[in-house]
Amino acid sequence: MAIEIVKIGRDNVSLLGNVAPDVFDEPIDPARTAAWLDSPGHHMMLAVADGGLVVGMITAMVHRHVDKPTELYVDEVGVDDAWQRQGIGRRLFDAMLAFGKEIGCEESWVGTETDNTAARALYATRPRTEEGAFVMYLYDL
């Protein structure tokens, strides 16, 4: 089955109406989607199978600094369980990195949990520098 990688925008956001169950962590919320689309520097690509079923996604944000190179922060990669191990995550990741370079980002970064072996295997397939330990603090606002 053919998979097409598609960048999401207002013109094709309706693709999010036909998403396989395990692509996103939670149900897609229309208000959050609209706010996301209105936020400059937010980017999403989808892996769309024949028939229009979204089987994978990647989101990223441009992170600008006053003293460092512009970065593309890869926030999430998700592929439906039934579609994993077919190179979809790799295609999404490569497409987003290429897009980041195209829009002027000089670096990209991504983090994942130490026990997320699938994500770590994906990220390890690309030339990179591993930064070592990473501690994340989560605050409810």
ZATOR-765580 format. One line per field, with one value per atom (N, C-alpha, C): residue number from 1; residue in one letter; chain; atom name; x, y, z. Coordinates in steps of 0.2 Angstrom, whole numbers, plus 5000, padded with zeros to 4 digits. Layout:
<rs>
pos: c(NUM,...);
code: c(A,...);
unit: c(A,...);
site: c(CA,...);
X: c(X,...);
Y: c(Y,...);
Z: c(Z,...);
</rs>
This chain:
<rs>
pos: c(1,1,1,2,2,2,3,3,3,4,4,4,5,5,5,6,6,6,7,7,7,8,8,8,9,9,9,10,10,10,11,11,11,12,12,12,13,13,13,14,14,14,15,15,15,16,16,16,17,17,17,18,18,18,19,19,19,20,20,20,21,21,21,22,22,22,23,23,23,24,24,24,25,25,25,26,26,26,27,27,27,28,28,28,29,29,29,30,30,30,31,31,31,32,32,32,33,33,33,34,34,34,35,35,35,36,36,36,37,37,37,38,38,38,39,39,39,40,40,40,41,41,41,42,42,42,43,43,43,44,44,44,45,45,45,46,46,46,47,47,47,48,48,48,49,49,49,50,50,50,51,51,51,52,52,52,53,53,53,54,54,54,55,55,55,56,56,56,57,57,57,58,58,58,59,59,59,60,60,60,61,61,61,62,62,62,63,63,63,64,64,64,65,65,65,66,66,66,67,67,67,68,68,68,69,69,69,70,70,70,71,71,71,72,72,72,73,73,73,74,74,74,75,75,75,76,76,76,77,77,77,78,78,78,79,79,79,80,80,80,81,81,81,82,82,82,83,83,83,84,84,84,85,85,85,86,86,86,87,87,87,88,88,88,89,89,89,90,90,90,91,91,91,92,92,92,93,93,93,94,94,94,95,95,95,96,96,96,97,97,97,98,98,98,99,99,99,100,100,100,101,101,101,102,102,102,103,103,103,104,104,104,105,105,105,106,106,106,107,107,107,108,108,108,109,109,109,110,110,110,111,111,111,112,112,112,113,113,113,114,114,114,115,115,115,116,116,116,117,117,117,118,118,118,119,119,119,120,120,120,121,121,121,122,122,122,123,123,123,124,124,124,125,125,125,126,126,126,127,127,127,128,128,128,129,129,129,130,130,130,131,131,131,132,132,132,133,133,133,134,134,134,135,135,135,136,136,136,137,137,137,138,138,138,139,139,139,140,140,140,141,141,141);
code: c(M,M,M,A,A,A,I,I,I,E,E,E,I,I,I,V,V,V,K,K,K,I,I,I,G,G,G,R,R,R,D,D,D,N,N,N,V,V,V,S,S,S,L,L,L,L,L,L,G,G,G,N,N,N,V,V,V,A,A,A,P,P,P,D,D,D,V,V,V,F,F,F,D,D,D,E,E,E,P,P,P,I,I,I,D,D,D,P,P,P,A,A,A,R,R,R,T,T,T,A,A,A,A,A,A,W,W,W,L,L,L,D,D,D,S,S,S,P,P,P,G,G,G,H,H,H,H,H,H,M,M,M,M,M,M,L,L,L,A,A,A,V,V,V,A,A,A,D,D,D,G,G,G,G,G,G,L,L,L,V,V,V,V,V,V,G,G,G,M,M,M,I,I,I,T,T,T,A,A,A,M,M,M,V,V,V,H,H,H,R,R,R,H,H,H,V,V,V,D,D,D,K,K,K,P,P,P,T,T,T,E,E,E,L,L,L,Y,Y,Y,V,V,V,D,D,D,E,E,E,V,V,V,G,G,G,V,V,V,D,D,D,D,D,D,A,A,A,W,W,W,Q,Q,Q,R,R,R,Q,Q,Q,G,G,G,I,I,I,G,G,G,R,R,R,R,R,R,L,L,L,F,F,F,D,D,D,A,A,A,M,M,M,L,L,L,A,A,A,F,F,F,G,G,G,K,K,K,E,E,E,I,I,I,G,G,G,C,C,C,E,E,E,E,E,E,S,S,S,W,W,W,V,V,V,G,G,G,T,T,T,E,E,E,T,T,T,D,D,D,N,N,N,T,T,T,A,A,A,A,A,A,R,R,R,A,A,A,L,L,L,Y,Y,Y,A,A,A,T,T,T,R,R,R,P,P,P,R,R,R,T,T,T,E,E,E,E,E,E,G,G,G,A,A,A,F,F,F,V,V,V,M,M,M,Y,Y,Y,L,L,L,Y,Y,Y,D,D,D,L,L,L);
unit: c(A,A,A,A,A,A,A,A,A,A,A,A,A,A,A,A,A,A,A,A,A,A,A,A,A,A,A,A,A,A,A,A,A,A,A,A,A,A,A,A,A,A,A,A,A,A,A,A,A,A,A,A,A,A,A,A,A,A,A,A,A,A,A,A,A,A,A,A,A,A,A,A,A,A,A,A,A,A,A,A,A,A,A,A,A,A,A,A,A,A,A,A,A,A,A,A,A,A,A,A,A,A,A,A,A,A,A,A,A,A,A,A,A,A,A,A,A,A,A,A,A,A,A,A,A,A,A,A,A,A,A,A,A,A,A,A,A,A,A,A,A,A,A,A,A,A,A,A,A,A,A,A,A,A,A,A,A,A,A,A,A,A,A,A,A,A,A,A,A,A,A,A,A,A,A,A,A,A,A,A,A,A,A,A,A,A,A,A,A,A,A,A,A,A,A,A,A,A,A,A,A,A,A,A,A,A,A,A,A,A,A,A,A,A,A,A,A,A,A,A,A,A,A,A,A,A,A,A,A,A,A,A,A,A,A,A,A,A,A,A,A,A,A,A,A,A,A,A,A,A,A,A,A,A,A,A,A,A,A,A,A,A,A,A,A,A,A,A,A,A,A,A,A,A,A,A,A,A,A,A,A,A,A,A,A,A,A,A,A,A,A,A,A,A,A,A,A,A,A,A,A,A,A,A,A,A,A,A,A,A,A,A,A,A,A,A,A,A,A,A,A,A,A,A,A,A,A,A,A,A,A,A,A,A,A,A,A,A,A,A,A,A,A,A,A,A,A,A,A,A,A,A,A,A,A,A,A,A,A,A,A,A,A,A,A,A,A,A,A,A,A,A,A,A,A,A,A,A,A,A,A,A,A,A,A,A,A,A,A,A,A,A,A,A,A,A,A,A,A,A,A,A,A,A,A,A,A,A,A,A,A,A,A,A,A,A,A,A,A,A,A,A,A);
site: c(N,CA,C,N,CA,C,N,CA,C,N,CA,C,N,CA,C,N,CA,C,N,CA,C,N,CA,C,N,CA,C,N,CA,C,N,CA,C,N,CA,C,N,CA,C,N,CA,C,N,CA,C,N,CA,C,N,CA,C,N,CA,C,N,CA,C,N,CA,C,N,CA,C,N,CA,C,N,CA,C,N,CA,C,N,CA,C,N,CA,C,N,CA,C,N,CA,C,N,CA,C,N,CA,C,N,CA,C,N,CA,C,N,CA,C,N,CA,C,N,CA,C,N,CA,C,N,CA,C,N,CA,C,N,CA,C,N,CA,C,N,CA,C,N,CA,C,N,CA,C,N,CA,C,N,CA,C,N,CA,C,N,CA,C,N,CA,C,N,CA,C,N,CA,C,N,CA,C,N,CA,C,N,CA,C,N,CA,C,N,CA,C,N,CA,C,N,CA,C,N,CA,C,N,CA,C,N,CA,C,N,CA,C,N,CA,C,N,CA,C,N,CA,C,N,CA,C,N,CA,C,N,CA,C,N,CA,C,N,CA,C,N,CA,C,N,CA,C,N,CA,C,N,CA,C,N,CA,C,N,CA,C,N,CA,C,N,CA,C,N,CA,C,N,CA,C,N,CA,C,N,CA,C,N,CA,C,N,CA,C,N,CA,C,N,CA,C,N,CA,C,N,CA,C,N,CA,C,N,CA,C,N,CA,C,N,CA,C,N,CA,C,N,CA,C,N,CA,C,N,CA,C,N,CA,C,N,CA,C,N,CA,C,N,CA,C,N,CA,C,N,CA,C,N,CA,C,N,CA,C,N,CA,C,N,CA,C,N,CA,C,N,CA,C,N,CA,C,N,CA,C,N,CA,C,N,CA,C,N,CA,C,N,CA,C,N,CA,C,N,CA,C,N,CA,C,N,CA,C,N,CA,C,N,CA,C,N,CA,C,N,CA,C,N,CA,C,N,CA,C,N,CA,C,N,CA,C,N,CA,C,N,CA,C,N,CA,C,N,CA,C,N,CA,C,N,CA,C,N,CA,C,N,CA,C,N,CA,C,N,CA,C,N,CA,C,N,CA,C,N,CA,C,N,CA,C,N,CA,C,N,CA,C);
X: c(5004,5000,5004,5003,5007,5005,5010,5010,5012,5008,5010,5012,5017,5019,5016,5012,5008,5009,5011,5011,5004,5003,4996,4996,4990,4989,4981,4979,4971,4968,4971,4968,4967,4971,4970,4969,4967,4966,4961,4957,4951,4954,4960,4963,4963,4963,4963,4956,4952,4945,4945,4951,4951,4958,4959,4965,4965,4969,4970,4970,4968,4967,4973,4979,4985,4990,4988,4993,4994,4989,4989,4988,4990,4989,4982,4979,4972,4968,4961,4957,4959,4958,4960,4954,4956,4951,4951,4945,4945,4947,4946,4948,4956,4959,4966,4969,4966,4969,4969,4963,4963,4968,4969,4975,4981,4982,4989,4990,4985,4986,4987,4985,4986,4993,4996,5003,5009,5012,5017,5023,5026,5032,5030,5023,5021,5020,5023,5022,5020,5016,5014,5014,5017,5016,5013,5009,5005,5007,5007,5008,5001,4999,4992,4992,4988,4988,4983,4983,4978,4971,4966,4960,4959,4965,4965,4965,4967,4968,4975,4975,4981,4984,4990,4993,4999,5001,5007,5007,5011,5011,5018,5020,5026,5024,5026,5025,5031,5032,5039,5037,5042,5041,5048,5048,5054,5055,5061,5063,5069,5067,5072,5076,5082,5086,5089,5091,5095,5102,5104,5112,5114,5109,5111,5107,5109,5106,5098,5095,5088,5087,5083,5082,5075,5075,5068,5067,5063,5062,5056,5058,5053,5050,5043,5040,5037,5034,5031,5031,5032,5031,5027,5022,5017,5015,5015,5013,5008,5003,4998,5001,4999,5003,5002,4997,4996,5001,5003,5007,5015,5017,5024,5028,5035,5040,5039,5037,5036,5040,5044,5048,5044,5038,5034,5037,5038,5041,5048,5052,5058,5057,5052,5050,5047,5043,5041,5046,5051,5057,5061,5063,5067,5064,5057,5054,5054,5053,5052,5059,5065,5071,5073,5071,5072,5068,5062,5058,5062,5064,5067,5073,5077,5083,5080,5075,5072,5070,5067,5065,5070,5076,5082,5084,5081,5084,5091,5095,5102,5103,5099,5099,5092,5092,5086,5087,5082,5083,5077,5077,5072,5074,5069,5070,5065,5067,5063,5064,5060,5061,5066,5070,5076,5073,5067,5064,5060,5060,5056,5061,5062,5067,5065,5059,5057,5059,5058,5060,5067,5071,5078,5081,5078,5080,5080,5074,5073,5078,5079,5083,5090,5092,5099,5101,5096,5098,5100,5100,5102,5109,5113,5119,5117,5120,5118,5123,5122,5126,5121,5123,5119,5121,5117,5118,5119,5118,5118,5112,5112,5106,5102,5095,5090,5085,5084,5079,5073,5067,5062,5057,5055,5051,5044,5039,5032,5028,5025,5021,5014,5009,5002,5001,4998,4997,4990);
Y: c(4994,5000,5006,5011,5017,5022,5025,5030,5037,5042,5049,5053,5057,5061,5068,5071,5077,5082,5088,5094,5096,5097,5100,5107,5110,5117,5118,5124,5125,5121,5121,5118,5111,5107,5100,5097,5102,5099,5094,5094,5089,5082,5081,5074,5071,5076,5074,5071,5070,5067,5060,5057,5050,5047,5046,5045,5038,5034,5027,5028,5023,5024,5026,5024,5024,5030,5034,5039,5044,5047,5052,5049,5053,5050,5051,5056,5058,5060,5060,5062,5069,5070,5077,5082,5088,5093,5098,5100,5105,5112,5114,5120,5121,5115,5115,5115,5111,5111,5118,5122,5128,5133,5132,5136,5134,5128,5125,5128,5128,5130,5138,5142,5149,5151,5146,5147,5147,5153,5152,5148,5145,5140,5133,5132,5125,5121,5115,5111,5104,5101,5094,5091,5085,5081,5074,5072,5066,5060,5054,5049,5046,5047,5045,5039,5034,5028,5029,5024,5024,5024,5028,5029,5034,5038,5044,5042,5036,5035,5037,5042,5044,5039,5036,5031,5033,5039,5042,5050,5052,5060,5062,5068,5071,5078,5081,5088,5091,5097,5101,5108,5111,5119,5122,5128,5132,5135,5135,5138,5143,5149,5154,5157,5158,5161,5168,5172,5178,5176,5171,5169,5163,5159,5152,5151,5146,5145,5143,5144,5142,5135,5132,5125,5123,5117,5113,5108,5109,5105,5100,5094,5088,5086,5088,5087,5079,5077,5070,5067,5060,5056,5050,5049,5044,5040,5033,5029,5023,5022,5018,5011,5007,5001,4996,4996,4991,4993,4999,5001,5002,5000,5001,4996,4997,4993,4992,4998,4998,5004,5008,5014,5020,5020,5026,5032,5030,5035,5038,5033,5036,5041,5039,5044,5050,5050,5056,5060,5057,5060,5064,5060,5063,5069,5068,5073,5080,5079,5085,5088,5084,5087,5090,5088,5091,5098,5098,5104,5109,5107,5111,5115,5111,5114,5119,5117,5121,5128,5128,5134,5138,5136,5140,5137,5132,5129,5127,5128,5125,5119,5118,5112,5109,5103,5100,5096,5095,5091,5088,5082,5078,5075,5074,5070,5064,5059,5054,5050,5046,5043,5037,5036,5031,5024,5023,5016,5016,5021,5021,5018,5011,5008,5010,5010,5011,5018,5023,5030,5030,5028,5028,5024,5019,5015,5020,5023,5028,5033,5037,5043,5041,5035,5033,5031,5031,5029,5035,5041,5047,5050,5053,5056,5061,5061,5065,5065,5070,5070,5069,5064,5063,5067,5070,5075,5072,5066,5063,5063,5064,5064,5070,5069,5074,5073,5079,5079,5083,5081,5085,5086,5093,5094,5096,5094,5095,5099,5105,5109,5109,5108,5110,5117,5120,5127,5129);
Z: c(5000,5000,5000,4996,4995,5001,5004,5009,5006,5007,5005,5011,5011,5017,5015,5019,5018,5023,5021,5026,5028,5034,5036,5036,5033,5034,5034,5033,5033,5027,5022,5016,5016,5020,5021,5028,5032,5039,5040,5035,5036,5036,5034,5034,5041,5046,5053,5055,5051,5052,5051,5048,5047,5049,5056,5059,5062,5061,5064,5071,5075,5083,5087,5085,5089,5086,5082,5079,5084,5087,5092,5099,5104,5111,5114,5112,5114,5108,5108,5103,5101,5094,5091,5093,5096,5098,5093,5090,5085,5087,5094,5096,5097,5099,5100,5093,5088,5081,5078,5079,5076,5079,5086,5089,5087,5086,5083,5076,5072,5065,5065,5070,5070,5073,5076,5079,5074,5073,5068,5071,5066,5068,5070,5070,5071,5065,5064,5058,5059,5055,5056,5049,5049,5043,5044,5040,5041,5036,5038,5033,5032,5025,5023,5018,5020,5016,5011,5006,5001,5004,5002,5005,5010,5011,5015,5023,5025,5032,5034,5039,5042,5047,5045,5049,5053,5052,5056,5056,5060,5061,5064,5062,5066,5067,5073,5074,5076,5074,5076,5076,5080,5081,5079,5076,5075,5082,5084,5090,5089,5090,5088,5095,5094,5100,5097,5102,5100,5100,5103,5103,5101,5098,5095,5089,5085,5079,5079,5074,5074,5074,5078,5079,5076,5074,5073,5079,5083,5089,5087,5086,5084,5091,5091,5097,5098,5092,5093,5086,5086,5081,5083,5079,5081,5074,5075,5070,5073,5070,5072,5073,5078,5080,5074,5070,5065,5059,5059,5053,5055,5061,5063,5060,5060,5057,5049,5046,5039,5036,5040,5038,5038,5041,5040,5045,5051,5056,5053,5050,5047,5041,5037,5031,5034,5039,5042,5045,5049,5052,5047,5042,5036,5033,5032,5028,5033,5039,5043,5044,5044,5045,5038,5033,5026,5026,5028,5029,5033,5039,5043,5040,5036,5033,5027,5024,5019,5021,5028,5030,5034,5034,5037,5044,5047,5053,5052,5057,5056,5060,5065,5069,5070,5073,5075,5081,5085,5091,5093,5096,5099,5105,5109,5116,5116,5120,5121,5128,5130,5136,5135,5140,5140,5138,5140,5139,5132,5128,5122,5117,5116,5112,5104,5103,5096,5093,5098,5096,5096,5100,5101,5095,5092,5087,5080,5080,5074,5074,5080,5080,5079,5081,5080,5073,5069,5062,5058,5061,5058,5061,5057,5060,5066,5072,5077,5082,5087,5093,5099,5103,5109,5114,5118,5123,5130,5131,5137,5141,5148,5152,5150,5151,5150,5156,5159,5164,5162,5163,5161,5167,5168,5174,5171,5173,5170,5176,5174,5178,5176,5180,5178,5179,5174,5174,5175);
</rs>
